[in-house]
Every structure is written in C-alpha cells, then in structure tokens.
Amino acid sequence: MNLSNLFIRIFSLFFGLALSPQVLTAYGDEIPNDPGIAKDHFTVYGQSERYELTLYYPELEAKKDVHLTLYLADYQSNRPIDQAKFKISTLEDPKLVFEAEQIAPGVYELHGSFPEHKTYTLNFQISHSNGADLIGVQGIQVGKKLVAAAEIASTTSPFVGVLWWFGGGALIGGLVVWLISRRKRVLTMLLLLASAWFSTPGINPVFAHGDEEHGPKSGGSSYGKSVYTPKETQFLFEITTQAIAIGDYQSATTMYGTIIPASGGLGTVVAPQSGRIIRLNAAVGQTVRAGQTLAILQQNITTADQVGIAANNSGLAVQIESAKTRLAATKREYKRLKKIEDIAAGRDVQAAESAYNAAQAELQTLESRAVGANTSANSRTVALVAPISGVVGAFTLTSGAEVVAGQTLFSVTNLNKVYVEAQVYDRDVPLIEASNSFQVFCATDDHKTAKVRLLSPAQTMNPGNQSQRVIFELDNPQGEFKIGEFVTLKALNQQSSRQVTVPNSALTEINGKTAVFLKHGPEEFELAYVQTGEDDGTRTLILKGLEESTKVVINGVYEVKMMYLNQ
C-alpha cells in the first residue's frame, strides 16, 4: 500500500467521523430531587387520632442547649392547636427535661439538651381542651450532619467537541489534499469540494426528554404527583382539611332570579310642585325613620297666585277696618254704661260688655288671618318627609336647588326583607310547590341565606323564554343582598340519600378537569381527579375518585394548587 492510499484512508476516516451524529443529549426517566426533604433542618413526625406533631430541629450536638420547633395541629382539620400544655420526656433518659414555649398559634419552641450522640424518642404528654393525649416522636438523631443542599454537576458544553472535530478535520483534510494534489489535479478538485462540504458540520444539538411528566396525569380518577408543603406554610395560608364521609345528601334544583324590593322596602319622595329647596336635612347613607323631615321646599308663586293673594289681602284689610270701627263704638258704649252703673240697668251693662268683647275677638281673628295669609304668600313652604324607615339613597340636591313638579328627590331603602323574582320552568314547578326548603346565593357565593320562603306561585310568564315568575321572600338583616342583584336559588328535595360528598370549597380545576387535594402526610398533599355530580349549594356529590376517610383540603385549595403547579 503506497503513501497516497494511506493518506486517502486517513482522510476518509476523519470525514466519516465528521459525518457522525452530533451532540445527542438524552434525559430519560430523570428523577428530580424530592421537594419534601428540607435542606436546612431535620423533620420528624408523630400523630394520634387527635393531634398531629411536626418537629423541626437543626444539627444537634451533645451537651449543648438546643432549640426545636414543634408544630401542633388537629389531626382531622389541620387547624393549629393554641395554648396547649406539654410534659416532655425521653425513653432513653427519663431525667432529661425540656421546656415548651408558644411563639405563635400552634407553634412551640422546645428548649433543652441531649447528653450524648445517639437517636432519641421524645414523648409528648399533651393537655388541651380538645382532650389529653400521649404521642411519641421517634428518630431524633443527635450528632447527625445535614446533607448539602444540592450538588453542582459540571458538564462540558457539547459545542466544544464540535469545534475540535471541525479544526482537526480541516487540518488533516488540507494535508491530505496537498499530498495528493502533487500527482492528480482532478482528484484535488474533488477533495477540495468534499473538504469544504464536510468540514463545516451543522451545529444542531438534539435534546430528548423521555418519559418526563409535564403536568398532572390525565384521567377521570387517577392521581397526580404529590406536593410538599411545609407545616409553617400550612399555618400561614390556613390550609385546613376534612375527612371524607358518607352522609345524607339532598339533591337540589337550581333556578336564577333577581332581588327586588319587598312591600314597603323602597320609598321615594317626589316634589309636589315646582319650587326651591331652602333647607336640606338628609345625607346620603343616613338612616331615617318614617315621617322624618328630609328637606323644606319653597313653592314658586305665579302671577295669578299673586293677584289672588293681593285681592284676599285687600278684602281682609276692609274687614279689619270695619272691625276696628265696631270695636271703638262698643268700647265707648261700655265705658259710658260703666260710669252710670249705679243707675243703669245691669242687663244693659252686661250686653255692652259682651258686645265689646265680641268686637275685640273679631278684630284679633281678622288680624291673625291677615298675618297667616301674608306669611303663606311670602313663604308657601312644604316639608318633604321620609315615607318609610330605612337608608337614604344617592341624590344630588343642595340647598337652593330648583326642582320641578313630579321630580324624584329622595329614595329610602329598607333591606331588612327583600323579594327574589325567580324564573321557573314547567318541569320544576312541582318540585317548587312540594319543597319547603330553599337557599339563595349571590353570583360570587360571598353570601347566602337559608331563610327563604315561597311567597307567591307563578302568576305571570316571561314572554322572552316562557319561564314562570315566582316570588320568594328572604330575610336580609345584614343588607348583604342588594336591589337588582342577580342570585342563584336552590330548591332542596325533601328526600336524601347516602352519598360521598365534599364541600364546594374543596373543588378546583386543573387542565380542564375537576380535582381535589388529598392529605397523605403532615407535609404532603396529592392531587386527585374526581367525577362530580350535582350539588346542593354547599356540598357536591362525588361519583368517582374518592374513598371514605380520606382527608381532603377544604380551605387554602388555591394556595396548594399554586404550589403544585410551580414545583
């Protein structure tokens, strides 16, 4: 084999390597670090049918004062246990004494020391109004060191290898071409073209992720991965649970309606005639009683009214002058007879006195009428009073504002009792008439009431959708339901059945599927997809996906969901 063939074979070898697949990085069946393993402390647990203990402790050294953090929660509800009393002892050394100090609701700090490096078991004797209990917490390792938080893996960039192959291939290729070109020029051109083609490989890394989860598993009742939630986070977000149990369930028929004012629940004040507001006694949001003066209206006087007032005043003036003349005559006659009372008849004296008193009373009456007529002509005011007891609504009146006859000036609302106008279809009418238990919910479910009564069966039809209008009455002492608010009304069936249900607050949605979070450990929650049925306004029927006695999250579901999605 001559030198030329040798170099050609070497050249082919390097170009074959250049053609090999470049930068194939595969990550199949990767297992991420367990988020439930804390890196800054050790964690041990203990529980009974009443309480759940979570104990955090750092690296412990023998014969040194230690501080351990204890989280005490109710086993069923996961609520913090406040103001508990402890007696703490160890199996390994009964003489050891630990003191417990509460630092927050359900959070206690333990003080003490361990005599030597070994594993201890702490026995907690708990005294609380929920009941006394004795719980042992095992596995407290004195002298054990914490594992490093994470290991940093150093990897070589895949592009560095590509550059080495490119440089080496170009160098060897150029050398082979130079040697061969001395003998065959045609072959030289071919090799130059091949070298230019193969010595510039495309840098296209391919990353494969096999069998990795990218979100929760699908399926009607399958379980997703767990989410680790530290106990301190559970207390902070008030994450509570409830044991699932089979109980009595009442199915319900759902209707939709609108809040309308009850009889005597809405009153308006209308201007009786045109005029000007001269005094304003009410404010927006003020609570008033029926008959209370809200404003004073001074009526406008027209030209015809002014002419009538002038004519009336002229007539009164003539009558007053006549009354004065009669009074003066009767007074003179009475004084004359009084002077000759000894010789005058007593009957004449009495008649003169009566005539004088009558003339005096007539004059006073006419003068009072004239004063009243002048006052009415000058003022002509009307008091505007509240028609019902309640709260004054929004208005834009001010003192001195001009109003016209028929204008609505004030509205007074009393929300202690309101009506619900519900739309009911033919198929639901028998259930409405047979049911005696109703519930009303607002659109956002922020408030609801159970004191609902059927006030009037269907009397009219809605021409738009041919539904029947049924009126319900509900007590609203806190004023939570407002006039015009859209509400949901549920009529509960009288018959109940034994079914698995969960509170509506436990349900959430992930990837378009209904799900709940189950508690499998003191700091571990797991996603479970469920198939739901109807709900009675408070609880929802679970058809598939849950078993009895499992603890489900009923408060703080959103926070657990966010931790699940972000892990």
CORQUIWO-V525276 format. One record per backbone hydrogen bond with DSSP energy under -1.0 kcal/mol. CO is the residue of the C=O (numbers start at 1). NH is the residue of the N-H. E is the energy in kcal/mol with one decimal. If there is no record, write none. Layout:
# CORQUIWO-V525276
co:nh:e
CO:NH:E
CO:NH:E
This chain:
# CORQUIWO-V525276
co:nh:e
2:6:-1.6
3:7:-2.1
4:8:-2.1
5:9:-2.2
6:10:-2.2
7:11:-2.6
8:12:-2.3
9:13:-2.3
10:14:-2.1
11:15:-1.9
12:16:-2.2
13:17:-2.1
14:18:-1.8
15:19:-1.2
17:20:-1.0
23:206:-2.0
25:208:-2.0
34:37:-1.4
42:57:-2.0
44:55:-2.9
46:53:-4.2
50:75:-2.8
51:48:-2.8
52:73:-2.3
53:46:-2.0
54:71:-2.8
55:44:-2.0
56:69:-2.2
57:42:-3.2
60:143:-1.7
61:64:-1.2
66:112:-1.3
68:110:-3.4
69:56:-2.9
70:108:-2.9
71:54:-2.0
72:81:-2.4
73:52:-2.5
74:78:-2.0
77:241:-2.1
79:74:-2.5
85:127:-2.5
87:125:-2.5
89:123:-3.4
93:96:-1.8
99:111:-2.5
101:109:-3.3
104:107:-2.4
106:72:-2.8
107:103:-2.3
107:104:-1.5
108:70:-3.4
109:101:-2.3
110:68:-1.9
111:99:-2.1
112:66:-3.2
114:63:-4.3
118:142:-2.4
120:140:-2.3
121:91:-1.4
122:137:-3.2
123:89:-1.9
124:135:-2.5
125:87:-1.3
126:133:-1.8
127:85:-2.3
128:131:-1.6
133:126:-3.0
135:124:-3.5
137:122:-2.3
140:120:-3.0
157:160:-1.3
158:162:-1.1
159:163:-1.9
160:164:-2.0
161:165:-2.5
162:166:-2.4
163:167:-2.6
164:168:-2.8
165:169:-2.4
166:170:-2.1
167:171:-2.2
168:172:-2.5
169:173:-2.3
170:174:-2.2
171:175:-2.1
172:176:-2.5
173:177:-2.2
174:178:-2.0
175:179:-2.0
176:180:-2.5
177:181:-2.2
180:183:-2.2
180:184:-2.0
184:188:-1.3
185:189:-1.7
186:190:-1.7
187:191:-2.5
188:192:-2.4
189:193:-2.2
190:194:-2.5
191:195:-2.8
192:196:-2.3
193:197:-1.8
194:198:-2.9
195:199:-2.0
202:204:-1.3
206:25:-2.0
208:27:-3.0
210:29:-2.1
222:529:-1.9
225:527:-1.0
227:525:-2.3
230:234:-1.9
231:235:-2.2
232:236:-1.9
233:237:-2.5
234:239:-2.4
240:554:-2.2
240:555:-1.5
242:552:-2.7
244:549:-3.7
247:499:-2.4
249:497:-2.1
251:493:-2.9
253:491:-2.4
255:489:-2.6
256:423:-2.5
257:487:-2.3
258:421:-2.7
259:484:-3.0
260:419:-2.5
262:265:-2.5
265:414:-3.1
267:412:-3.5
269:409:-3.4
269:410:-1.3
271:406:-2.9
274:300:-1.8
275:403:-2.5
276:298:-3.2
277:400:-4.2
279:296:-2.5
283:286:-2.0
286:392:-2.7
288:390:-2.0
289:292:-1.9
292:386:-2.4
294:281:-2.9
294:282:-1.0
295:384:-3.0
296:278:-2.2
296:279:-1.2
297:382:-2.9
298:276:-2.6
302:306:-2.0
303:307:-2.2
304:308:-2.2
305:309:-2.5
306:310:-2.3
307:311:-2.5
308:312:-2.4
309:313:-2.3
310:314:-2.2
311:315:-2.3
312:316:-2.0
313:317:-1.9
314:318:-1.9
315:319:-2.2
316:320:-2.2
317:321:-2.0
318:322:-2.2
319:323:-2.3
320:324:-2.2
321:325:-2.0
322:326:-2.4
323:327:-2.2
324:328:-2.3
325:329:-2.1
326:330:-2.6
327:331:-1.8
328:332:-1.9
329:333:-2.2
330:334:-2.0
331:335:-2.2
332:336:-2.3
333:337:-2.2
334:338:-1.5
335:339:-1.5
336:340:-1.2
340:344:-2.8
345:349:-1.6
346:350:-2.1
347:351:-1.9
348:352:-2.2
349:353:-2.3
350:354:-2.3
351:355:-2.1
352:356:-2.2
353:357:-2.4
354:358:-2.3
355:359:-2.2
356:360:-2.2
357:361:-2.3
358:362:-2.3
359:363:-2.0
360:364:-1.9
361:365:-2.2
362:366:-2.2
363:367:-2.3
364:368:-2.2
365:369:-2.3
366:370:-2.0
367:371:-2.3
368:372:-2.6
369:373:-2.4
370:374:-2.3
371:375:-2.5
372:376:-2.7
373:377:-2.4
374:378:-2.3
375:379:-2.6
380:299:-2.4
382:297:-3.2
384:294:-3.4
384:295:-1.4
386:291:-3.1
390:288:-2.8
391:413:-2.5
392:285:-2.5
398:401:-2.0
401:277:-2.7
403:275:-2.0
404:407:-1.8
407:271:-2.5
410:269:-2.6
411:393:-3.6
412:267:-2.9
413:391:-2.8
416:476:-3.0
418:474:-2.4
419:260:-2.7
420:472:-2.4
421:258:-1.6
422:470:-2.3
424:468:-3.5
425:428:-1.5
428:432:-2.1
429:433:-2.3
430:434:-1.9
431:435:-2.1
437:492:-2.2
439:490:-3.0
440:449:-1.8
441:488:-2.9
442:445:-1.1
447:442:-1.9
449:440:-1.8
450:452:-1.5
451:475:-1.4
453:473:-3.1
456:471:-1.9
460:469:-2.2
462:466:-2.3
467:462:-3.2
468:424:-2.7
470:422:-2.9
471:455:-1.9
471:456:-2.1
472:420:-2.7
473:453:-3.0
474:418:-2.0
476:479:-1.4
482:485:-2.0
485:259:-2.4
487:257:-2.4
488:441:-3.0
489:255:-3.0
490:439:-2.2
491:253:-2.3
497:249:-2.8
499:247:-2.2
500:542:-2.9
502:540:-2.8
503:506:-2.0
504:507:-1.2
508:515:-2.5
510:513:-1.7
513:510:-2.5
514:530:-2.0
515:508:-2.3
516:528:-2.7
517:553:-2.8
518:526:-2.8
521:524:-1.1
523:229:-2.0
524:520:-1.9
524:521:-1.5
525:227:-3.2
526:518:-3.2
527:224:-2.3
528:516:-2.6
531:543:-2.9
531:544:-1.4
534:541:-2.5
538:504:-2.4
539:536:-2.1
540:502:-1.8
541:533:-3.3
544:531:-2.9
547:550:-1.3
550:244:-3.2
551:519:-2.6
552:242:-2.0
555:240:-1.4
556:560:-2.0
557:561:-2.5
558:562:-2.3
559:563:-2.1
560:564:-2.2
561:565:-2.5
562:566:-1.7
